[in-house]
Structures are given as C-alpha cells and as structure tokens.
Amino acid sequence: MARPRIRKAVFPVAGLGTRFLPATKAMPKEMLTVVDRPVIQHVVDEAREAGIEHFIFVTGRNKGVIEDHFDRQIELEATLKARGKASELAALDSILPLPGTTSFTRQQEPLGLGHAVWCARDIVGSEPFAVLLPDVVVQSSGRGCLAQMLEVYDERGGNVLALEQVPPPRLIATASSASARATAAASGRSPAWSRSRHAAPSPRASPFSAAMC
Amino acid sequence: MLSPAIFDLLGAQQQGAGNEIQLTDAMLRLLAAEPFTGLAYEGRSFDCGSKVGFLAANVAFALARSDLAPEFRDVLADLLAGEASGTAA
C-alpha cells in the first residue's frame, strides 16, 4: 500500500542548554562540536541521509547562529576560493541544504517539547513527519537511525519510535512500565528502553524520548 | 515518525509535568487511535545534552575518523595509562 512519504523533519532546538553553562551563555548548545561538526549538523546529516527533503527548526532567542550555519557564508567562501582551499570549500558545500528546504520558526516560551513540536504544525501541514531530538547523536556502522526507521514506516506505516536497550540496572520501572508495555504491544517487540540519560530517570519521558533520535 | 494527528492532541493538551506540554503525553493519547511501532535500531546513541555523553560522542566519532583515529588513539592511550598510574595532569 502506498503511504504518504516522510519528507519533513522537525528539530526542536529552542532548549536553553543550562547544563553546559558557561559554554552556552552566548552560543546555542546545538552548536557545540562533536569533532569538527556542530551537534545539530550530525542530526541534520542523519535526516538528509534518510532522504528528508525539508528541515524545520523550532528555535528560540539567541539561536540565530543555527540559521546562519545552514546558509551560505559568502565572504568566507570567497576567501577560501581566493586561497585555493578546495577541500574546505567542498566541505562547506556538502552541508548546505538546497535553497528553500529549511524553515525556521520560534517557540516563544519554553513550554516543553510537545509545545515546540506543536509550533511546527503549520509548516508540517497534514503529512506524517519525523522528529529528531537535537541532543541525540547516533553512530551506526550501516544506515543511520532515521533511515532504519523509514524502512519500518514504509513497511508498516503509522507512528514509528526508535528504542534503545540499556542494561537492567539502569531501569527505573515505575510509571514508565505501562507505556513501555503499550509500545511493546503495539510493535510486537519486547520492551526496550532508552539509553538517554535524561530519559531514564524520568518516568514521564521514558521510553519515548529516545524514540525520536 | 509521527502522524499529523499529534498536532491536535498537542493543541488540546493541558500543561503537564514541570508546567510543560509533554510530547510523550500526546503520544500516549495517539496510541489509543493509531498504531505505533518500536524499532530497536542498530547503532549507538550519545546524549550530547549531558557532559559525559557529549565527551563520549567526541571520542567515539574521532575514533571512527580515519584521518584522526591513529594519532588520537595514541593520545587517548597515553592519557588513560597516565590516569591508571596516577600521573595524569
């Protein structure tokens, strides 16, 4: 059965990053680098690799640098060109989204992840979409996490969550066990749990928050 | 991957934990109406919102880079050896 294609991904990047102060006093936490790419770049790359065509960022105050990062930097490019820095230019080119494939909207108040996603409703419209948490970077030997999820979606449709198992001693099975069972029942799999540190201690967040890696 | 039906649920939602609108609350309600599939995906995630997760991501991604790994592996081994013998700075 033909299913609506997943073309759009939402990146909720309005978080304050208080856990990384003072590094994030003047810089968005999403711009902290993992090796030589900002964290948000790793996450956007995962979406691009999966075939996502439109990248929707829900930002907040002081996040303008993220928009700049996904735009051309004309002066820098001219300087690199004049100096014959071909590989650096190619590196910049490789991360540049196609014109018109990014959208930025603002979450005006920090009212939670649900509110941030809701802020993207007009840009997403009436099609299924992906949500990628900007803190979660996935390393895989083969296809990326979202690409794997899209395969499952193509097969089964509906809503798809990515789950990661953590060792039993880290389980905090309180209220979350009910939702885990519900998820497991829906998927026909045994319960899997989030590795995400911020998800594990919070029954509300587990097991879903790793779901949208 | 979420269905657009999540937006109506989010819009109708009262604020929950921490006076915030939780995505997971809306997902639980969507679960009553639509199928969800959980995928135990192949790969390893790093929570870059935590300091240790962020540091681990840097080490893991550096070790996966052919241009960096050989030199970085040596530095890392030195640091770990120094720490084990109590001479790390």
Interface residues (C-beta under 8 A of the other chain):
Chain A: I6 G15 G17 R19 F20 K29 L32 T33 V34 V35 V39 H42 P110 L111 G112 L113 G114 H115 V117 W118 R121 V124 G125 S126 E127 P128 F129 A130 V131 D135 V136 V137 V138 Q139 S140 S141 G142 R143 G144 C145 Q148 M149 L150 V152 Y153 R156 G157 G158 N159 V160 L161 A162 L163 E164 Q165 S179 A182 T183 A184 A186 S187 R189 A192 R195 S196 R197 H198 S202 R204 A205 F208 S209 A210 A211 C213
Chain B: M1 L2 S3 P4 I6 F7 L10 G11 Q13 Q15 G16 A17 G18 N19 E20 I21 Q22 L23 T24 D25 A26 M27 L28 L30 L31 E34 P35 F36 T37 G38 L39 A40 Y41 E42 G43 R44 S45 F46 D47 C48 G49 S50 K51 V52 G53 F54 A57 N58 A60 F61 A62 A64 R65 L68
